[in-house]
């Protein structure tokens, strides 16, 4: 490989090119592939949204993503989503099964013989995630990234399912762009995002946003109350008390803060 070609290849990975041959919004090929369990399956389900993962069972990043997928599946167990793994026949079935069992991810895993699907889509690296709607339209592709990878997957998945709109998707994908102002209206919009993230299982990010709001607007009860409420819902009553007390110091009649204190049996 010449230095020029190598540089272009590196740029493609950095730029996030995963499926070189299929654009978002295009129809995916939907071949039938042999499963690890011997059952033939199509890549995309015609009745449900499909999340599919190209993974290398011997690669640390792939194993990391499999474990994160297991957690996301638990958070979204109320959604009707089909989860598919795609593994090359360069790896033994035993290697793939071992990686899946260790991670706890529940994937209908199919075997990509001769890396045919990998090549047809133009996958650039492992791991790579894709989301398809029931019409086999590619709704999102996500090459591996070290930061916010699963958050991005969840945001795109919720958007494909119709649970969040375009604006909420954009805010979830660009959390660093959130500029918390000390005005009540700005804080209200920020806390709405925090609640949405919490409901959808992104508890760490939701709590971080609520705490940042409480720091930036110390004169408002609502951010402190929400921090306390999140902690109570997470079973962390002792940690919640300071935030709830602060909220009630600002607004002694704050109903949610009072309810959270009672839930933890605080006086």
C-alpha positions as CSV (number, residue, x, y, z in Angstrom):
1,X,0.0,0.0,0.0
2,X,1.5,3.4,-1.0
3,X,1.7,6.1,1.6
4,X,-1.0,8.1,-0.2
5,X,-3.5,5.2,-0.2
6,X,-2.6,4.4,3.4
7,X,-3.4,8.1,4.3
8,X,-6.7,7.9,2.5
9,X,-7.6,4.7,4.3
10,X,-6.8,6.2,7.6
11,X,-8.9,9.3,6.8
12,X,-11.9,7.1,5.9
13,X,-11.7,5.4,9.3
14,X,-11.4,8.7,11.1
15,X,-14.2,10.3,9.1
16,X,-16.5,7.5,10.2
17,X,-17.0,5.7,6.8
18,X,-18.3,2.3,7.6
19,X,-20.5,1.1,4.7
20,X,-18.7,2.3,1.7
21,X,-21.2,0.8,-0.7
22,X,-24.6,1.6,0.9
23,X,-25.7,5.1,2.0
24,X,-28.1,5.9,4.8
25,X,-31.5,5.9,3.3
26,X,-30.7,3.2,0.7
27,X,-32.0,-0.3,0.7
28,X,-29.8,-2.9,2.2
29,X,-29.1,-6.3,0.6
30,X,-31.0,-8.8,2.7
31,X,-29.4,-12.2,2.1
32,X,-30.3,-15.4,4.0
33,X,-27.3,-16.6,6.0
34,X,-26.6,-19.6,8.1
35,X,-26.9,-19.0,11.8
36,X,-24.5,-20.2,14.5
37,X,-27.3,-22.5,15.6
38,X,-27.7,-24.0,12.2
39,X,-30.9,-22.1,11.4
40,X,-30.9,-19.9,8.2
41,X,-31.9,-16.3,8.8
42,X,-32.2,-13.1,6.8
43,X,-30.2,-10.1,7.9
44,X,-33.2,-7.7,8.2
45,X,-36.5,-8.6,9.8
46,X,-39.5,-7.5,7.6
47,X,-41.6,-6.9,10.6
48,X,-39.3,-5.2,13.1
49,X,-36.4,-2.7,13.3
50,X,-33.1,-4.6,13.2
51,X,-29.9,-3.7,14.9
52,X,-26.9,-5.6,13.4
53,X,-23.3,-5.8,14.5
54,X,-20.3,-6.9,12.5
55,X,-17.9,-8.1,15.2
56,X,-14.6,-9.9,15.7
57,X,-14.9,-12.3,18.6
58,X,-11.1,-12.0,19.3
59,X,-11.0,-8.2,19.3
60,X,-11.2,-6.2,22.5
61,X,-13.3,-3.4,21.0
62,X,-15.8,-5.9,19.7
63,X,-16.1,-7.7,23.0
64,X,-16.5,-4.3,24.8
65,X,-19.4,-3.5,22.4
66,X,-21.0,-6.9,22.9
67,X,-21.1,-6.3,26.6
68,X,-22.5,-2.8,26.2
69,X,-25.1,-4.2,23.9
70,X,-26.2,-6.6,26.6
71,X,-26.8,-3.7,28.9
72,X,-28.7,-1.8,26.3
73,X,-30.9,-4.8,25.6
74,X,-31.8,-4.9,29.2
75,X,-32.6,-1.1,29.2
76,X,-34.8,-1.5,26.1
77,X,-36.4,-4.8,26.8
78,X,-39.8,-3.3,26.3
79,X,-39.0,-2.5,22.6
80,X,-39.7,-4.9,19.8
81,X,-36.2,-4.9,18.2
82,X,-34.3,-7.7,16.5
83,X,-30.7,-7.9,17.4
84,X,-28.3,-9.6,14.9
85,X,-24.7,-10.4,15.0
86,X,-22.6,-10.9,11.9
87,X,-19.4,-12.9,12.2
88,X,-17.0,-14.0,9.6
89,X,-16.4,-17.7,8.9
90,X,-12.7,-16.9,9.4
91,X,-13.5,-17.4,13.1
92,X,-14.7,-20.6,14.6
93,X,-18.2,-21.0,15.8
94,X,-16.8,-21.7,19.3
95,X,-15.0,-18.4,19.3
96,X,-18.1,-16.5,18.4
97,X,-20.3,-18.4,21.0
98,X,-17.7,-17.8,23.7
99,X,-17.6,-14.1,23.1
100,X,-21.4,-13.9,23.1
101,X,-21.8,-16.0,26.3
102,X,-19.2,-13.9,28.1
103,X,-20.8,-10.6,27.2
104,X,-24.4,-11.7,27.9
105,X,-25.6,-10.2,24.6
106,X,-28.5,-12.0,23.0
107,X,-27.9,-11.8,19.3
108,X,-29.2,-13.9,16.4
109,X,-25.8,-14.4,15.0
110,X,-25.3,-15.3,11.4
111,X,-22.1,-16.4,9.6
112,X,-20.7,-14.2,6.8
113,X,-19.1,-16.9,4.6
114,X,-16.1,-15.6,2.7
115,X,-16.8,-12.1,4.2
116,X,-19.3,-11.7,1.3
117,X,-21.7,-9.4,3.1
118,X,-18.8,-7.5,4.7
119,X,-17.5,-6.8,1.2
120,X,-20.9,-6.1,-0.4
121,X,-21.6,-3.4,2.2
122,X,-18.1,-2.1,2.2
123,X,-17.5,-2.4,5.9
124,X,-14.2,-0.7,6.9
125,X,-13.6,-2.0,10.4
126,X,-14.7,-4.0,13.4
127,X,-16.9,-3.5,15.2
128,X,-19.6,-1.7,13.1
129,X,-23.2,-1.3,13.9
130,X,-26.1,-0.7,11.6
131,X,-29.9,-0.1,12.0
132,X,-32.4,-1.0,9.4
133,X,-36.2,-0.5,9.4
134,X,-38.6,-3.2,8.4
135,X,-38.3,-2.1,4.7
136,X,-34.6,-2.9,4.8
137,X,-33.7,0.8,4.6
138,X,-30.5,1.6,6.3
139,X,-31.3,4.2,8.9
140,X,-27.9,4.5,10.6
141,X,-24.4,3.1,10.5
142,X,-21.9,3.5,13.3
143,X,-18.3,2.5,12.9
144,X,-16.6,2.0,16.3
145,X,-15.8,5.1,18.3
146,X,-14.2,5.3,21.8
147,X,-16.6,8.0,23.0
148,X,-20.4,7.9,23.3
149,X,-20.6,4.9,20.9
150,X,-23.6,3.2,22.6
151,X,-25.2,6.6,23.3
152,X,-25.2,7.3,19.6
153,X,-26.6,3.8,18.9
154,X,-29.4,4.2,21.4
155,X,-30.3,7.7,20.1
156,X,-30.5,6.4,16.5
157,X,-32.5,3.4,17.5
158,X,-35.0,5.4,19.5
159,X,-35.3,7.8,16.5
160,X,-35.9,4.8,14.1
161,X,-38.6,3.5,16.5
162,X,-40.3,6.9,16.6
163,X,-39.7,7.5,20.3
164,X,-37.7,10.7,19.8
165,X,-37.9,13.3,17.1
166,X,-35.2,14.9,14.9
167,X,-34.4,17.6,17.4
168,X,-34.1,15.2,20.3
169,X,-31.8,13.0,18.2
170,X,-29.6,15.9,17.4
171,X,-29.3,16.9,21.1
172,X,-28.6,13.3,22.1
173,X,-25.8,13.0,19.5
174,X,-24.3,16.4,20.3
175,X,-24.4,16.7,24.1
176,X,-21.3,18.8,24.2
177,X,-23.2,21.5,22.4
178,X,-25.5,22.0,25.4
179,X,-24.9,25.4,26.8
180,X,-26.6,25.6,30.2
181,X,-27.7,29.2,31.0
182,X,-28.7,30.3,34.4
183,X,-32.1,31.4,33.1
184,X,-35.1,29.3,34.2
185,X,-36.2,28.7,30.6
186,X,-32.8,27.4,29.5
187,X,-32.5,25.2,32.5
188,X,-36.0,23.8,31.9
189,X,-35.0,22.7,28.4
190,X,-31.8,21.1,29.7
191,X,-33.7,19.2,32.4
192,X,-36.2,18.0,29.9
193,X,-33.4,16.5,27.9
194,X,-32.0,14.9,31.2
195,X,-35.4,13.4,31.9
196,X,-35.6,12.0,28.4
197,X,-32.2,10.4,28.7
198,X,-33.0,8.9,32.1
199,X,-36.3,7.4,30.8
200,X,-34.4,5.8,27.9
201,X,-31.8,4.3,30.2
202,X,-28.9,6.7,29.8
203,X,-28.7,7.3,33.5
204,X,-25.1,8.4,33.8
205,X,-25.5,11.1,31.1
206,X,-28.8,12.2,32.5
207,X,-27.4,12.6,36.0
208,X,-24.4,14.5,34.7
209,X,-26.6,17.0,32.8
210,X,-28.8,17.5,35.9
211,X,-25.8,18.0,38.1
212,X,-24.2,20.5,35.7
213,X,-27.5,22.4,35.6
214,X,-27.6,22.5,39.4
215,X,-24.0,23.9,39.5
216,X,-24.8,26.5,36.8
217,X,-28.1,27.6,38.4
218,X,-27.7,27.3,42.2
219,X,-30.6,29.6,42.8
220,X,-33.1,27.2,41.2
221,X,-34.8,24.4,43.1
222,X,-35.6,22.2,40.0
223,X,-32.1,21.1,39.0
224,X,-31.2,20.1,42.6
225,X,-34.5,18.3,43.0
226,X,-34.0,16.4,39.8
227,X,-30.5,15.3,40.8
228,X,-32.0,14.0,44.1
229,X,-34.9,12.3,42.3
230,X,-32.6,10.5,39.9
231,X,-30.4,9.3,42.8
232,X,-33.5,8.1,44.8
233,X,-34.8,6.2,41.7
234,X,-31.3,4.6,41.5
235,X,-31.5,3.5,45.1
236,X,-28.9,6.0,46.3
237,X,-30.9,7.7,49.1
238,X,-28.0,8.8,51.3
239,X,-26.3,10.4,48.3
240,X,-29.6,12.1,47.3
241,X,-30.3,13.8,50.5
242,X,-28.0,16.8,50.1
243,X,-29.6,17.7,46.7
244,X,-33.1,17.3,48.0
245,X,-32.4,19.4,51.0
246,X,-30.9,22.1,48.8
247,X,-34.0,22.0,46.6
248,X,-36.4,22.3,49.6
249,X,-34.2,25.1,51.0
250,X,-34.9,27.1,47.8
251,X,-38.5,26.0,47.5
252,X,-39.9,24.5,50.7
253,X,-43.1,23.4,48.8
254,X,-41.4,21.5,46.0
255,X,-43.6,18.4,45.7
256,X,-41.3,16.0,43.9
257,X,-38.4,16.7,46.3
258,X,-40.7,16.1,49.3
259,X,-42.0,12.9,47.7
260,X,-38.4,11.7,47.1
261,X,-37.5,12.4,50.7
262,X,-40.5,10.4,51.9
263,X,-39.6,7.5,49.6
264,X,-36.3,7.2,51.3
265,X,-38.0,7.5,54.8
266,X,-36.2,10.7,55.6
267,X,-38.0,13.1,58.0
